[in-house]
Amino acid sequence: MSDNNPRAQVLGKLVQEAREHAGRSVADCAQILNISPKVYEKAESGEHQFSLPDLELLALYLKVPMGYFWGSENLTAQLHVDYANLATLRHRVIGVLLHQQRLKERRSVQDLADELGVPSRRIEAYEAGEEAIPYLDLETLSKFLNVSVDHFLDADRGPLGRHETEMRLLKQFNSLSPELQAFIANPQNNVYLDTAQRLSVMDVKQLRQIAESILEITW
């Protein structure tokens, strides 16, 4: 179909932005829709119209809500991560944590070197963040220093912390029944969720007072 109209062009532009946002190629999306890359490019330019199932598949594949294609929702802002600098920083932080834990356990650099079977200067380089510690070596040192590998994990701060939180929340949400998922996803139910959150932090006395007030109203 060749319906190069303004609305088709707008929709195609939205799909293109969603594709680029997700880091997918024209060929990737064309394969999902079982069409040629050439036809897919025409759809993004408005020369060929997407069908509703096409948009549904793209929403799933590109991880965007269907409302995005109607213009009622926006793309989720992506977290920018400077991977090179982050890796350098993490090596230094892990080195500092290793040094602190070694002192806490009253162990020498040579003790750690003997445990790994490496020169003492290697341990010094690890603690200075000048050299990356192989994960299995970090496991060995963690056990030797009576601490979990989690002690060195960037789980509560930084990009990984946010990523882990999102993954944990998604896992918890997916474990709920479809009815509860629908209830939580409905914005109209936010007031009930807010109330539940407030009740969860109240002590027994406060909860009892609320219960008594409700009984007085309904009596």
Secondary structure, DSSP 8 states (H G I E B T S, - for coil): -----HHHHHHHHHHHHHHHHTT--HHHHHHHHTS-HHHHHHHHHTSS---HHHHHHHHHHHT--HHHHHTSS---------HHHHHHHHHHHHHHHHHHHHHHTT--HHHHHHHHTS-HHHHHHHHTTSS---HHHHHHHHHHTT--GGGG---SSHHHHHHHHHHHHHHHHHTS-HHHHHHHH-GGGHHHHHHHHHHHT--HHHHHHHHHHHHHHH-
